[in-house]
């Protein structure tokens, strides 16, 4: 079972860090396999608006080019996401952002430069839903 420390803290006042709480719970007979700090996975992510989607830009591949507005600049990114359309808002990781310990970089796909990447909540950030602020 996965339990959010913040959700648990909504129900019970906790004066322990997540790590100390996990240790105490294990001592009391409820084994805690691991404590994940998901905030480490989402530094420097932002929301970007999809201005244009170009399909079939690559020979024999399913990648698409998205022209996105990051709020600071308009850039192109390459994605394999088939569910993104013009007008959508996506989570965007700029070059230099770390996601799950991997640094996002500019990449070249068949001559198309991808400035960062679209990030999936489920596949990249390991979240099942957007956490409450």
Wavefront OBJ file of the C-alpha trace (Angstrom):
o trace
v 0.000 0.000 0.000
v 1.219 3.502 -0.810
v 0.407 6.212 1.691
v 1.187 9.889 1.293
v 2.839 11.503 4.318
v 0.937 14.737 3.584
v -2.371 12.863 3.353
v -1.659 11.075 6.626
v -0.750 14.398 8.225
v -4.177 15.750 7.188
v -5.770 13.134 9.458
v -3.255 12.919 12.314
v -0.825 15.518 13.643
v 2.646 14.072 13.040
v 5.693 15.525 14.769
v 8.132 13.183 12.993
v 9.926 13.360 9.661
v 8.735 10.851 7.038
v 11.863 8.752 7.657
v 11.407 8.758 11.455
v 7.713 7.915 11.078
v 8.584 4.967 8.812
v 11.091 3.681 11.355
v 8.585 4.040 14.215
v 5.832 2.291 12.221
v 8.175 -0.613 11.437
v 9.122 -0.900 15.122
v 5.405 -1.113 15.966
v 4.770 -3.921 13.473
v 3.701 -2.129 10.280
v 6.593 -2.647 7.911
v 7.515 0.270 5.665
v 9.427 -0.821 2.570
v 10.631 2.596 1.475
v 10.154 6.328 1.824
v 10.137 8.265 -1.456
v 10.554 12.022 -1.604
v 8.726 12.763 -4.839
v 9.567 16.460 -4.603
v 13.129 15.581 -5.657
v 11.748 14.416 -8.992
v 9.992 17.604 -9.942
v 12.459 20.453 -9.576
v 12.213 23.073 -12.306
v 9.152 21.666 -14.035
v 6.650 24.085 -15.487
v 3.379 24.095 -17.379
v 3.534 24.871 -21.086
v 0.788 25.451 -23.646
v 0.785 23.366 -26.828
v 0.521 25.765 -29.757
v 0.937 23.275 -32.607
v 1.364 19.546 -33.111
v 3.017 18.125 -36.219
v 2.497 14.424 -36.927
v 4.466 12.260 -39.352
v 7.545 14.451 -39.047
v 9.798 11.404 -38.842
v 10.372 8.540 -41.208
v 8.681 5.399 -39.935
v 8.385 6.665 -36.370
v 5.552 7.728 -34.133
v 7.237 10.844 -32.751
v 5.551 14.204 -33.025
v 6.833 17.768 -32.872
v 5.117 20.050 -30.396
v 5.539 23.800 -30.584
v 5.012 24.958 -26.992
v 4.824 28.241 -25.106
v 6.733 27.865 -21.847
v 5.763 31.307 -20.597
v 9.298 32.538 -21.269
v 9.853 31.374 -24.824
v 8.364 29.342 -27.648
v 10.278 26.130 -28.335
v 9.904 22.812 -30.125
v 10.000 19.475 -28.361
v 9.837 15.977 -29.782
v 7.482 13.533 -28.099
v 5.966 10.113 -28.647
v 2.821 11.055 -26.703
v -0.179 10.391 -28.922
v -2.727 11.990 -26.594
v -1.424 15.583 -26.784
v -3.230 18.091 -28.985
v -3.155 21.794 -29.761
v -4.523 23.830 -26.864
v -3.480 21.296 -24.216
v -1.274 22.190 -21.291
v 1.610 19.855 -20.561
v 4.271 19.465 -17.919
v 7.574 20.574 -19.450
v 11.090 19.870 -18.221
v 13.602 22.429 -19.460
v 17.153 21.419 -20.322
v 19.132 21.113 -17.102
v 16.147 19.788 -15.129
v 16.636 16.503 -13.290
v 13.802 13.962 -13.496
v 14.273 10.741 -11.531
v 17.998 11.423 -11.369
v 18.403 11.951 -15.127
v 19.345 15.332 -16.539
v 17.126 16.560 -19.358
v 19.184 17.897 -22.261
v 18.601 19.385 -25.687
v 18.481 16.509 -28.168
v 18.493 16.209 -31.906
v 15.984 13.890 -33.604
v 16.535 13.566 -37.366
v 17.637 17.208 -37.547
v 14.881 18.493 -35.261
v 16.158 20.013 -32.016
v 14.060 19.148 -28.965
v 14.403 21.769 -26.225
v 13.562 19.789 -23.088
v 10.780 17.250 -22.929
v 7.143 16.688 -22.081
v 6.865 14.828 -18.797
v 4.230 12.232 -17.926
v 2.960 12.194 -14.350
v 2.645 8.426 -14.354
v 5.600 7.249 -16.447
v 8.271 9.788 -15.498
v 7.237 11.144 -12.111
v 5.713 7.933 -10.742
v 2.540 9.697 -9.606
v -0.957 8.344 -9.975
v -2.553 11.793 -9.707
v -1.532 15.376 -9.206
v -0.658 15.892 -5.536
v -2.345 18.636 -3.526
v -0.217 21.740 -3.001
l 1 2 3 4 5 6 7 8 9 10 11 12 13 14 15 16 17 18 19 20 21 22 23 24 25 26 27 28 29 30 31 32 33 34 35 36 37 38 39 40 41 42 43 44 45 46 47 48 49 50 51 52 53 54 55 56 57 58 59 60 61 62 63 64 65 66 67 68 69 70 71 72 73 74 75 76 77 78 79 80 81 82 83 84 85 86 87 88 89 90 91 92 93 94 95 96 97 98 99 100 101 102 103 104 105 106 107 108 109 110 111 112 113 114 115 116 117 118 119 120 121 122 123 124 125 126 127 128 129 130 131 132 133
